Amino acid sequence: MKRSRCALTALLLTGASAAYGDQWTGIIVRGAHSANGRYACAVEWPNAVVREAGTNGAVSFRFAIQSPTPPLLYYVSNDGQYVVSLDRYMSEGNGTVLIIYSKNGSPPRGLTLEQIAGETESSLDDQLRVSRTRRPWARRSIILFSSKRGRDYLCIWMRWSAKWALVDLQSGAVVRDVDGIEIGLRSEGFKLAKEILIEAHEGDRDAGRNVLHQDVEGDAWRWMFTDELRQTAAEYMNYLETPLADFQRHWDEEMAKPEFRVIELGPETNEAPLGIGRWLRMLWR
């Protein structure tokens, strides 16, 4: 068994294709697109280009990726002005975990997980570390773009602390005092968590890949991201303290009940199991 594990590890760590340099054999990250579908970021390691969507889409901007190894996730803003890369292969949660690239020509700005979370290294180790090189945090977060008070932010809800952190895309500063703007974030986060849960329920083994707008290939996405994203979405629902707090726990057994379809399509009744008929219809709109 020990030899088998060593062999598997060696297999995963062997060189990737020439086209992607040091890219991970298990995941090929080709880029991402914006949530509104207007812009796409195409990655040819170590370079990337942001274009308007379409066959002959105009170039928004180009940039050289600053990570020493390929990032695991890219987020493209709806206006095509920003791309944010998160984490990198074999170094989740260590060193610079977030880099902002902008169309306006500003130098790339990077942040460590300690800076984003506002916690010490030892505290984050206790909560997140699963190996010497990995502190998986991005898949344990709800992450979205939003504009608040005239500023553009990458908004991160951290599952382990149940708190929001906002990264100012213009300055790279982190805002953790979200009083007064969290109400809007809660609603936006709900929509994203809802989509992840629906995708997971519909049997998509790659749940989250489409919701997060990632252009990714490779089976490793499934065991790295799918279950973690579903759990994160469920815990975010708990955080909202809605009637969906028990939704994840009862998910499978409720899906098997014949009355589920009545709840999904019919009028709201007081007989809805778990008392969440209203929320189930919201999920399935």
Helices and strands as residue ranges (DSSP letters): H 2-13, G 18-20, E 28-33, E 39-44, E 47-52, E 59-64, E 73-76, E 82-86, E 96-102, E 109-112, H 113-117, H 121-128, G 138-140, E 141-148, E 151-158, E 163-168, E 174-175, H 182-201, E 214-217, H 220-221, I 222-226, H 227-240, G 243-246, H 247-255, H 259-265, G 273-275, H 277-283
